[in-house]
């Protein structure tokens, strides 16, 4: 397993991060109903992941329902006694309680959310605490001051942003600098061969400020897993079978061309679709660790092999060209003049 520095910090994390959104069997109230794995399987996945050198785990208070994923991880920490072997990341921002203050990134909400997550996880600190999405109703300085206090108290070690607009992230980093507050060291964003929009602003911004990018949904909700074929019905039980609107979003000539390129590269390398898609992301600029999910130990083992694959330049070029997109103005304008944006 390869390790990289977690953005602008000194801690080392594996290039593959175990995402735990599917941990625990959520009930019908949750959007994860019938797409997760039971607690026993989740614990087996955690055991296997850490044993193979994957030392980075990502969760969030809203995964499952009522903190289900965090509670499953907390029980694993209690019986495995492997808490100090992993870099633990979690998030807050989305609704976890009733009333107007049950959601958001206000000081009140963050301080409550951290205490609740610490209890569910059964730990004394969160290694990477992330704001799950910017809060348009809360001044960024209020959010940062609450996070700064948590770092100084030792309850949180490092800070990360997730699903931030580039303008807001730039403002946040500037506020941290001028107000002498702890700053974000990572940026978790949707990023894959199928979704490259972050390359317009977020990737250059991260390069300038030393942020480590943590891609989520690297397989585009399973579209890049190899389960889907053009003009053929999706396999029964596949995630996108349940989420038909998402599948329609991928039904474009560009997306089918991406799958065709992934198929060609996978055949050449003797790899799976998922391994190729993950390996492509690992090799992207500013990416620190790619967050992937697994609902079985077998699926985990298959995905972890992506960390051993080094895509040849020709394969990278083929995937880049198939997944290329029109960035729009002013990026096209700049590229026409300087050859890049």
Secondary structure, DSSP 8 states (H G I E B T S, - for coil): --EEE-SSSS-EEESEEEE-TTBS---TTSTTTTSSB-HHHHHHHHHHHHHTT--EEE--TTSSSSSHHHHHHHHHHHHH--GGGSEEEEEE-S--SSSTTSSSS-HHHHHHHHHHHHHHHT-S-EEEEEESS--TTS-HHHHHHHHHHHHHHTSEEEEEEES--HHHHHHHHHHHHHHT---EEEEEEE-SSS--GGGTTHHHHHHHHT-EEEEE-TTGGGGGGT---TTS---TT-HHHH-HHHHHHT-SHHHHHHHHHHHHHHHHHT--HHHHHHHHHHTSTTB--EEE--SSHHHHHHHHGGGG----HHHHHHHHHHT-----TTHHHHHHHHS--
